[in-house]
Amino acid sequence: MDKKNQKRKIDLVVISDVHLGTYGCHAKELLHYLKSINPEKVILNGDIIDIWQFSKRYWPKAHMKVIKYIIGWISEGKAVYYITGNHDEMLRKFVDFEIGSFSIRNKVVLELDGKKAWFFHGDVFDVTMKHTKWLAKLGGKGYDLLILINTLVNYISSLFGRGKVSLSKKIKDGVKSAVKFIDNFELTAANIAIDKNYNYVACGHIHQPIIKDIKTSNGTVTYLNSGDWVENLTALEYCDKSWKIYHYSEAHYTSKETQILDDSDLLDKSSKEIFSQLLADFNFTV
């Protein structure tokens, strides 16, 4: 077999926060990644399809190709667990639904080489989600607009031969309340996992890819977050009894054509039209 067509065999892949159906989703890059691996089990850890912001006006072929590819895995008999998140919470009506090797869950517990791993999206920890859902949805619209602006900024930056920047990451890193929320999120997940005697706890939701051991007075657990396919383009992989974070940028951004793949696709559809559609949700006009 040609080395270029070889797929990496891994025991488990965890993907979250893809946000299919939004302008910020890097579906083409995700499809590249999916085609490069051969997992035994697949965890889709929430916010795969962004039902909150879904619009018939925007559903590119690349987004459908991601869905079709995952369906292909299911038809092959690979175990695929779809864990519900906040942006696809509508699917919680169908929790425990199973067909073939596919199932919809709110959480999943798996045994990995004699150790217990707990997977769930993580939005249950979000006070904003639980008490002011309208505010969270408004934040989602603003975030989508910020990502679109970021796309245009990076396209211009690439024309001048400069690297990419993440505006939302700069905001998160610079706002103390955001940093505190992330720390509290991780610690809360770790405390509950330790109480339940889990060895691993894997979440999504906060778009912060990481693997780290968290130690408390009650014990130690390995906390993992799969990141997202909007900014970080990351996934979690478990293979040979160990975890690692997959970074798309390190594996695939080897040419300018690949780097601006998604950017050029958006711009070809007219940036003014896209901005008009987004700003209409805020009752603005351009």
Secondary structure by P-SEA (a helix, b strand, c coil): cccccbbbbbcbbbbccccccccccaaaaaaaaaaaccccbbbcccccccccccccccccaaaaaaaaaaaaaaaaccbbbbbbccccccccccccccccccccccbbbbbcccbbbbbcccccccccccccaaaaaaaaaaaaaaaaaaaaaaaaaaaacbbbbbaaaaaaaacaaaaaaaaaaaaaaaaaaaaacccbbbbccccccbbbbbbcccbbbbbbbbccccccbbbbbbcccbbbbbbccccccccccccaaaaaaaaaacaaaaaaaaaccccccc
